[in-house]
Amino acid sequence: MIPTSVTKGIKISVQSEFETAYSRPYKGYYVFSYRITIENTSNATVKLLRRHWHIFDSLNGWSQVEGEGVVSMQPTLYPGEEYQYDSFCPLASEAGKMHGTYLMENQENHSTFKVNIPLFQLVVPYKNN
């Protein structure tokens, strides 16, 4: 099941994967990639301004990351459009999770609103058994 949430007509879906080739378990370095799909199902044109992540590493606890845009972009989505991007998160342990928000701007009236990014798991495959 793909974690999905909808806030004010903006649908966020997330798929995550453990990246064996980039991880070094013997050094306590586990890399997880994730693909985010942002769908504008509203009637307004919106622009993604900022992101705010809450990241949980089962070894180190919670941390936060905040900044402009996503992967150096601030995409504008017209009604019916979608935007997809890939990113990654390194952890010190075999398991964690992430969730967060995007700050979006309605391009017609310039009001801003937060869109929820659903909670998703970051777990090495052998821990799922």
Backbone bond lengths (Angstrom), bond angles and torsions (degrees), N, CA, C in turn:
res aa  C-N    CA-C-N  psi(-1)  N-CA   C-N-CA  omega(-1)  CA-C   N-CA-C  phi
1 M - - - 1.438 - - 1.531 110.05 -
2 I 1.308 116.90 130.56 1.465 122.52 -178.46 1.530 108.90 -89.16
3 P 1.347 117.00 122.12 1.464 118.77 176.86 1.533 110.90 -60.08
4 T 1.337 116.00 129.85 1.457 122.29 -176.58 1.521 109.71 -141.84
5 S 1.326 116.28 144.08 1.465 120.74 172.35 1.524 108.72 -144.43
6 V 1.334 115.80 155.42 1.461 121.58 178.18 1.522 107.76 -129.48
7 T 1.330 116.09 127.34 1.457 122.96 176.66 1.523 107.99 -129.97
8 K 1.305 117.27 120.15 1.468 122.99 178.42 1.528 112.61 49.47
9 G 1.325 115.67 39.69 1.459 120.46 177.12 1.519 115.01 83.67
10 I 1.328 117.66 3.94 1.464 121.02 177.29 1.524 107.85 -104.64
11 K 1.328 115.98 114.35 1.461 122.28 -176.00 1.531 109.75 -97.55
12 I 1.326 115.83 126.83 1.462 122.13 179.05 1.517 108.60 -115.54
13 S 1.342 116.84 127.09 1.463 122.96 176.30 1.523 108.22 -125.33
14 V 1.330 116.06 143.25 1.470 120.75 -175.45 1.523 110.73 -132.17
15 Q 1.328 115.86 135.46 1.455 122.46 171.43 1.526 107.34 -125.36
16 S 1.324 117.34 129.79 1.468 120.68 -179.74 1.524 110.25 -120.67
17 E 1.334 114.75 157.92 1.457 120.57 -177.02 1.528 109.35 -152.80
18 F 1.333 116.14 142.74 1.454 121.73 174.34 1.525 108.75 -79.25
19 E 1.330 116.55 132.59 1.470 121.81 -177.72 1.533 109.95 -103.76
20 T 1.316 115.79 90.00 1.465 122.31 -177.67 1.524 111.66 -57.33
21 A 1.321 117.49 -44.09 1.464 121.64 -174.59 1.525 113.32 -63.23
22 Y 1.333 117.89 -27.04 1.468 120.86 -177.61 1.522 112.73 -102.01
23 S 1.308 117.28 -4.79 1.463 121.56 -176.61 1.525 110.79 -92.75
24 R 1.315 114.97 152.52 1.459 122.62 177.02 1.533 107.81 -133.48
25 P 1.348 116.94 78.00 1.463 120.40 -176.12 1.533 114.08 -55.22
26 Y 1.324 117.05 -36.26 1.459 120.51 -179.78 1.532 112.01 -66.67
27 K 1.336 117.08 -15.18 1.467 122.23 176.18 1.528 111.71 -106.86
28 G 1.333 117.03 5.34 1.457 120.49 -178.13 1.519 112.44 67.92
29 Y 1.340 116.21 42.47 1.459 122.03 -178.30 1.526 108.33 -131.25
30 Y 1.330 115.81 109.21 1.456 122.80 -176.91 1.528 108.46 -120.65
31 V 1.330 116.51 122.92 1.462 120.92 -177.03 1.534 109.69 -106.87
32 F 1.324 114.79 130.35 1.457 122.17 177.33 1.525 108.55 -121.54
33 S 1.315 116.03 132.58 1.462 120.23 174.93 1.527 107.58 -100.05
34 Y 1.316 114.85 158.02 1.456 119.37 174.18 1.516 109.48 -146.66
35 R 1.327 114.37 147.43 1.462 122.28 178.34 1.524 107.02 -117.11
36 I 1.322 115.32 124.33 1.459 121.70 179.29 1.527 108.39 -107.97
37 T 1.325 115.72 132.68 1.457 121.78 172.34 1.518 107.20 -114.79
38 I 1.331 115.93 124.27 1.461 123.05 178.43 1.521 106.87 -111.67
39 E 1.329 116.35 118.45 1.471 121.24 -179.80 1.524 109.28 -115.33
40 N 1.316 115.29 129.73 1.465 119.99 177.21 1.519 108.47 -94.08
41 T 1.331 115.85 99.50 1.463 120.62 178.13 1.534 111.03 -98.38
42 S 1.322 116.38 8.37 1.467 120.95 179.21 1.533 110.30 -87.46
43 N 1.319 115.55 -179.66 1.469 121.18 177.37 1.523 112.35 -96.46
44 A 1.329 116.97 2.16 1.465 121.20 -175.96 1.525 110.92 -109.88
45 T 1.330 116.41 150.92 1.460 121.85 171.02 1.524 107.06 -82.32
46 V 1.345 116.24 131.67 1.463 120.62 -176.85 1.526 110.76 -128.29
47 K 1.318 114.91 153.25 1.460 121.48 177.42 1.524 108.48 -124.72
48 L 1.332 116.39 133.47 1.458 121.74 177.14 1.533 108.05 -82.43
49 L 1.324 116.90 117.38 1.461 121.18 -177.66 1.526 113.49 -95.91
50 R 1.360 116.45 -47.02 1.461 120.76 -173.00 1.527 110.88 -143.42
51 R 1.327 114.92 163.79 1.456 122.05 173.57 1.521 108.98 -127.91
52 H 1.323 116.33 151.37 1.464 122.60 176.25 1.526 107.27 -142.37
53 W 1.338 116.23 111.27 1.459 122.57 -177.68 1.517 111.10 -103.98
54 H 1.328 115.64 142.74 1.459 124.26 167.98 1.526 104.81 -113.42
55 I 1.328 116.27 118.16 1.464 121.46 -173.89 1.520 108.73 -119.07
56 F 1.324 115.98 128.29 1.457 121.55 178.10 1.514 109.29 -111.84
57 D 1.328 116.37 124.48 1.460 124.40 174.20 1.525 105.27 -111.71
58 S 1.336 118.71 124.06 1.462 120.87 -174.71 1.527 112.93 -60.86
59 L 1.304 117.42 -17.00 1.462 121.11 177.49 1.534 112.06 -93.30
60 N 1.326 117.30 -39.53 1.468 121.29 -173.09 1.530 115.18 -108.62
61 G 1.328 118.50 -1.09 1.460 120.02 179.24 1.523 112.59 80.06
62 W 1.338 115.36 -155.14 1.467 122.20 -173.72 1.523 112.51 -88.02
63 S 1.325 115.62 144.92 1.465 122.62 170.62 1.525 106.91 -142.00
64 Q 1.332 115.54 167.93 1.459 120.52 179.83 1.519 110.32 -131.69
65 V 1.325 115.34 147.91 1.457 122.62 175.20 1.517 106.75 -132.71
66 E 1.323 115.86 130.75 1.457 120.31 179.97 1.517 108.94 -137.12
67 G 1.323 116.14 145.59 1.452 118.67 178.26 1.513 112.55 179.35
68 E 1.323 114.50 178.38 1.460 121.11 179.57 1.517 111.13 -74.31
69 G 1.314 115.60 139.26 1.458 122.56 171.16 1.515 115.06 54.31
70 V 1.320 113.99 -161.51 1.468 122.81 177.21 1.520 107.71 -135.61
71 V 1.317 117.01 132.78 1.470 123.48 -177.06 1.542 111.44 40.35
72 S 1.324 115.38 51.40 1.470 124.22 177.71 1.525 114.24 64.40
73 M 1.318 118.13 20.61 1.469 122.00 -179.76 1.528 110.04 -126.12
74 Q 1.312 115.37 151.20 1.458 123.10 171.54 1.531 106.49 -126.73
75 P 1.340 115.87 77.21 1.464 119.60 -172.75 1.526 113.35 -67.13
76 T 1.328 115.39 145.83 1.456 123.31 171.96 1.525 106.93 -105.42
77 L 1.327 115.67 130.68 1.459 120.67 -179.64 1.521 109.90 -119.36
78 Y 1.313 115.38 121.40 1.458 121.65 174.98 1.529 108.49 -80.96
79 P 1.311 118.55 160.54 1.463 120.48 178.30 1.531 111.06 -51.38
80 G 1.325 115.95 130.92 1.463 121.35 179.70 1.515 114.69 88.30
81 E 1.328 118.40 -9.26 1.471 120.87 -179.05 1.519 111.19 -88.20
82 E 1.333 114.44 160.79 1.457 120.10 173.15 1.519 109.73 -134.76
83 Y 1.325 114.48 156.23 1.461 122.15 178.79 1.520 106.41 -133.14
84 Q 1.327 115.76 137.19 1.453 120.43 -178.85 1.527 109.05 -129.86
85 Y 1.322 115.97 140.58 1.459 119.56 175.58 1.518 110.45 -146.37
86 D 1.323 114.88 159.13 1.460 122.29 178.49 1.521 108.64 -115.96
87 S 1.322 115.29 142.80 1.451 120.91 175.01 1.522 107.95 -148.95
88 F 1.322 117.09 -172.09 1.461 119.84 -177.84 1.520 110.42 -148.75
89 C 1.335 114.50 165.47 1.456 121.66 178.63 1.525 108.58 -143.95
90 P 1.333 118.13 118.66 1.462 119.55 174.56 1.536 109.94 -86.93
91 L 1.322 115.76 140.64 1.457 121.68 176.21 1.523 109.38 -124.78
92 A 1.317 116.09 161.46 1.462 121.73 175.98 1.522 110.96 -90.70
93 S 1.321 117.35 -5.24 1.462 121.29 -177.42 1.526 110.81 -131.86
94 E 1.326 114.70 175.90 1.460 121.89 -177.25 1.520 113.48 -80.29
95 A 1.331 117.59 -7.52 1.458 119.27 -174.66 1.522 111.45 -148.01
96 G 1.324 114.44 143.12 1.452 121.07 176.54 1.512 109.33 -167.69
97 K 1.312 115.17 -168.42 1.460 120.64 178.04 1.515 108.89 -159.89
98 M 1.322 114.83 162.90 1.462 121.46 -179.23 1.519 109.58 -141.15
99 H 1.307 115.69 152.24 1.466 123.13 167.94 1.512 106.33 -160.59
100 G 1.323 117.19 170.19 1.452 118.06 -179.14 1.503 113.28 178.15
101 T 1.341 114.31 -157.73 1.463 121.24 179.23 1.523 109.72 -143.69
102 Y 1.328 114.33 153.42 1.456 121.97 167.80 1.517 106.76 -110.58
103 L 1.325 116.51 141.56 1.457 120.98 171.31 1.522 106.40 -95.86
104 M 1.330 115.13 117.72 1.457 121.54 -177.56 1.523 109.47 -111.74
105 E 1.348 115.18 154.02 1.462 120.69 175.97 1.515 109.32 -122.12
106 N 1.332 115.97 128.14 1.461 122.23 172.61 1.526 106.12 -71.97
107 Q 1.327 117.74 119.68 1.467 121.93 -173.83 1.525 113.54 -75.39
108 E 1.326 117.38 -12.85 1.461 119.61 179.09 1.528 112.36 -85.16
109 N 1.353 116.42 -43.78 1.471 118.51 -177.90 1.534 113.15 -115.09
110 H 1.327 117.00 1.61 1.471 125.03 177.04 1.525 114.25 61.63
111 S 1.327 116.88 20.13 1.464 119.83 173.29 1.528 108.36 -78.61
112 T 1.320 116.15 151.22 1.462 120.49 178.68 1.531 109.46 -111.80
113 F 1.313 114.82 154.26 1.463 120.95 177.72 1.522 108.87 -154.63
114 K 1.327 115.45 155.57 1.460 121.08 179.00 1.521 109.77 -95.92
115 V 1.334 114.13 141.62 1.454 122.46 177.50 1.530 107.28 -116.56
116 N 1.321 116.74 128.92 1.465 120.98 -179.19 1.525 111.77 -74.95
117 I 1.334 115.18 135.55 1.464 122.57 170.83 1.525 104.84 -101.00
118 P 1.339 118.51 121.09 1.464 119.53 -174.43 1.526 112.74 -65.43
119 L 1.312 114.56 153.58 1.458 121.61 175.35 1.522 109.31 -63.14
120 F 1.336 116.49 132.97 1.459 119.97 174.42 1.514 109.33 -138.08
121 Q 1.327 114.34 152.41 1.461 122.08 -174.30 1.526 111.59 -90.36
122 L 1.320 114.78 146.86 1.465 123.04 172.60 1.526 105.36 -123.79
123 V 1.328 116.17 99.88 1.467 120.95 -173.48 1.522 109.27 -139.72
124 V 1.341 115.88 132.61 1.464 118.81 175.78 1.531 108.15 -63.98
125 P 1.329 117.96 143.86 1.477 121.19 -173.22 1.528 114.59 -54.94
126 Y 1.323 118.78 -38.47 1.470 119.62 -176.27 1.520 112.61 -71.09
127 K 1.316 119.01 -12.27 1.471 122.24 175.60 1.529 111.53 -83.60
128 N 1.328 117.73 -14.87 1.461 121.71 -179.48 1.519 113.28 -81.12
129 N 1.308 117.48 -9.26 1.483 121.00 -178.13 1.507 111.35 -79.68
